[in-house]
Amino acid sequence: MQVIQYRRALHRIPELDRDLPETLSYLRGILSPLSCTLSSPIPGALCAFFDFGRPDAIAFRSDADALPITERTGLPFASVHPGRMHACGHDGHMAMVLDLAVWLDQQTALPHNVLLLFQPAEETTGGAKDLCQSGVLEAHKVQCVFGMHLWPELPAGVIASRKREMMSRSCEVSVTITGRSSHIAKAEEGLDALAAGVEFYRRAAALEAALPPHLFRLLKFGKFQSGTVCNALSDHTHMEGSLRAFQDEVFYSIRAGIVSIAKDIERAYGATVNVYMTEGYPAVMNPADLHNRVRKTVGFFELDKPTMTAEDFSWYQKSLPGMFFFLGVGDTSALHSDTFHFNEEVLVKGADFFEELAEKFQ
C-alpha cells in the first residue's frame, strides 16, 4: 500500500527539530508532480495548497521531526541515522497526509480548497507557533485545521476525539533551594535545604489536591536531589517536575501558588528558593461547535477523558478553530520508546478519514 511505502521511506531518514533536509526532499519528490502549489513559510516546513476555486480552505497538519533516540526495533527499514528515530509516529503522520495529497490531486471539485502543513520542531520548540505566525493560514483563507496522532492506548484502527479538553497545557517546573550546611550535631548553625525542599513538595502537592475534582490538572515532581552525606545538613536541594492543566486560569493560578509557596519557604527556613517555570504549549481544546460539525460529517469514537500529555497543535487552535484526533495503534511499545512500531495498516484508516473530511466537511 502506498501509505505504508511512504511511512517506511520516511522512517529510514529521521531528522531533528528544524533541520530536515532529507525529509523535505522526500516530501517534495512526492508533492512536486501534483497539482498543488508548494511553499516553505518557515525553515523546516513545507506546505502544499490545492486550489479548487473555493473562497476558503481547510488545512491538515502533520509534524515532521523525529527524536534523538537510537532505534532498537530491528526493522528492515530502521533508521539509517544513528541516534535518531521516528519514535513518536511522525513518519506515519506524514505518510497519511501524503496519501491525502495524492487523493486530492485526483479530485476535480471539493467544498473547500485544501492546505497541507508539514511542520518541524513539534518535539522541541513548537514549530506550530512559528508556522501560525508566518501568515500562511491567512494567505490561504484557512477556516479550520485538523490533525491526528498515532495512539497506543486505543485499539488498532480506532479514530477518537472529544469536545473541549483533549491534551493538556504543560510546563516544566524547576526549584532550587540554597541553604547552609553544618554538622548534624550543630544543626542550629545551618539552614536545612532538605527540610525546606520536603516542605515545598508537601505544600505544592496540597495546592494541586485542593482544586475541585472536575478540573483536569496535575503538579508532580519526578526529581528530588539534596545533600551529600548522612551527618551534615544539606545546603542544596534541587527539584524538577511538571505542571499540567487545561484552562488558562487554572494553569496560572497554580503557577502563582508555586511562587507564593517559594516565598513562604524562604521566610520559614531562611533559605533562598529560586523557581523557574517554562511557558510550555497551550492546551489542545477542541471547540464544541467544530466537533459537532465534524460529527455530522464523519464517525469517530468519543473519548471519556482527556490525556495529560501535550502537543503543539494547540498553537493552531489559538489562531483558528482546530480539531485533533487520535488513531489507535493497539498494544505497542510506548511513544518515545526505542522499540516503538505499529501495525502499519492503521495508516489506511487515518488517510481514509482525512479524505472523507476533505470531501464532505461543510
MOMOHU-V967221 format. One record per residue. N is the residue number from 0. RES is the residue in three letters. NEAR is the number of other ideal C-beta (glycine too) atoms within 10 Angstrom. Layout:
BEGIN
n={N/N}
res={RES/RES}
near={NEAR/NEAR}
END
This chain:
BEGIN
n={0/1/2/3/4/5/6/7/8/9/10/11/12/13/14/15/16/17/18/19/20/21/22/23/24/25/26/27/28/29/30/31/32/33/34/35/36/37/38/39/40/41/42/43/44/45/46/47/48/49/50/51/52/53/54/55/56/57/58/59/60/61/62/63/64/65/66/67/68/69/70/71/72/73/74/75/76/77/78/79/80/81/82/83/84/85/86/87/88/89/90/91/92/93/94/95/96/97/98/99/100/101/102/103/104/105/106/107/108/109/110/111/112/113/114/115/116/117/118/119/120/121/122/123/124/125/126/127/128/129/130/131/132/133/134/135/136/137/138/139/140/141/142/143/144/145/146/147/148/149/150/151/152/153/154/155/156/157/158/159/160/161/162/163/164/165/166/167/168/169/170/171/172/173/174/175/176/177/178/179/180/181/182/183/184/185/186/187/188/189/190/191/192/193/194/195/196/197/198/199/200/201/202/203/204/205/206/207/208/209/210/211/212/213/214/215/216/217/218/219/220/221/222/223/224/225/226/227/228/229/230/231/232/233/234/235/236/237/238/239/240/241/242/243/244/245/246/247/248/249/250/251/252/253/254/255/256/257/258/259/260/261/262/263/264/265/266/267/268/269/270/271/272/273/274/275/276/277/278/279/280/281/282/283/284/285/286/287/288/289/290/291/292/293/294/295/296/297/298/299/300/301/302/303/304/305/306/307/308/309/310/311/312/313/314/315/316/317/318/319/320/321/322/323/324/325/326/327/328/329/330/331/332/333/334/335/336/337/338/339/340/341/342/343/344/345/346/347/348/349/350/351/352/353/354/355/356/357/358/359/360/361}
res={MET/GLN/VAL/ILE/GLN/TYR/ARG/ARG/ALA/LEU/HIS/ARG/ILE/PRO/GLU/LEU/ASP/ARG/ASP/LEU/PRO/GLU/THR/LEU/SER/TYR/LEU/ARG/GLY/ILE/LEU/SER/PRO/LEU/SER/CYS/THR/LEU/SER/SER/PRO/ILE/PRO/GLY/ALA/LEU/CYS/ALA/PHE/PHE/ASP/PHE/GLY/ARG/PRO/ASP/ALA/ILE/ALA/PHE/ARG/SER/ASP/ALA/ASP/ALA/LEU/PRO/ILE/THR/GLU/ARG/THR/GLY/LEU/PRO/PHE/ALA/SER/VAL/HIS/PRO/GLY/ARG/MET/HIS/ALA/CYS/GLY/HIS/ASP/GLY/HIS/MET/ALA/MET/VAL/LEU/ASP/LEU/ALA/VAL/TRP/LEU/ASP/GLN/GLN/THR/ALA/LEU/PRO/HIS/ASN/VAL/LEU/LEU/LEU/PHE/GLN/PRO/ALA/GLU/GLU/THR/THR/GLY/GLY/ALA/LYS/ASP/LEU/CYS/GLN/SER/GLY/VAL/LEU/GLU/ALA/HIS/LYS/VAL/GLN/CYS/VAL/PHE/GLY/MET/HIS/LEU/TRP/PRO/GLU/LEU/PRO/ALA/GLY/VAL/ILE/ALA/SER/ARG/LYS/ARG/GLU/MET/MET/SER/ARG/SER/CYS/GLU/VAL/SER/VAL/THR/ILE/THR/GLY/ARG/SER/SER/HIS/ILE/ALA/LYS/ALA/GLU/GLU/GLY/LEU/ASP/ALA/LEU/ALA/ALA/GLY/VAL/GLU/PHE/TYR/ARG/ARG/ALA/ALA/ALA/LEU/GLU/ALA/ALA/LEU/PRO/PRO/HIS/LEU/PHE/ARG/LEU/LEU/LYS/PHE/GLY/LYS/PHE/GLN/SER/GLY/THR/VAL/CYS/ASN/ALA/LEU/SER/ASP/HIS/THR/HIS/MET/GLU/GLY/SER/LEU/ARG/ALA/PHE/GLN/ASP/GLU/VAL/PHE/TYR/SER/ILE/ARG/ALA/GLY/ILE/VAL/SER/ILE/ALA/LYS/ASP/ILE/GLU/ARG/ALA/TYR/GLY/ALA/THR/VAL/ASN/VAL/TYR/MET/THR/GLU/GLY/TYR/PRO/ALA/VAL/MET/ASN/PRO/ALA/ASP/LEU/HIS/ASN/ARG/VAL/ARG/LYS/THR/VAL/GLY/PHE/PHE/GLU/LEU/ASP/LYS/PRO/THR/MET/THR/ALA/GLU/ASP/PHE/SER/TRP/TYR/GLN/LYS/SER/LEU/PRO/GLY/MET/PHE/PHE/PHE/LEU/GLY/VAL/GLY/ASP/THR/SER/ALA/LEU/HIS/SER/ASP/THR/PHE/HIS/PHE/ASN/GLU/GLU/VAL/LEU/VAL/LYS/GLY/ALA/ASP/PHE/PHE/GLU/GLU/LEU/ALA/GLU/LYS/PHE/GLN}
near={13/15/24/16/14/25/25/16/18/25/26/18/19/27/20/18/17/18/14/24/10/15/25/19/11/18/24/15/10/18/21/10/10/16/12/19/13/14/15/14/18/19/14/23/23/24/25/27/18/22/13/15/7/14/8/12/22/21/24/24/24/25/25/28/24/26/21/13/19/12/24/13/17/8/13/7/15/17/21/12/16/8/12/19/25/27/26/22/26/25/29/28/28/27/28/27/26/27/25/25/24/17/16/23/14/8/14/5/8/18/14/20/21/26/25/25/26/29/32/28/25/23/19/14/13/22/26/30/20/20/26/24/13/16/10/20/23/11/14/21/13/24/17/21/25/23/25/25/24/23/24/18/15/18/13/16/16/16/21/18/20/20/17/15/21/25/25/27/25/20/19/13/20/15/26/16/29/15/24/15/17/16/12/11/9/10/13/7/11/19/20/24/26/18/20/26/28/14/17/25/17/11/16/23/13/11/17/18/9/8/16/7/6/5/14/19/19/14/20/13/17/8/10/16/12/20/16/9/10/6/7/16/23/23/20/18/25/16/20/15/20/19/24/24/26/21/16/11/9/19/21/12/16/23/17/11/18/21/13/12/21/19/11/14/21/15/9/11/19/13/24/15/23/12/17/11/17/12/9/19/22/24/25/29/22/22/16/10/10/20/18/10/15/20/13/9/13/17/9/19/15/10/18/7/8/18/19/18/13/20/22/27/25/23/21/27/24/13/16/16/18/24/26/22/24/24/26/22/26/15/10/19/16/11/17/13/17/13/15/23/17/21/13/18/12/24/27/16/17/26/26/17/20/27/19/13/19/22/15/13/19/7}
END
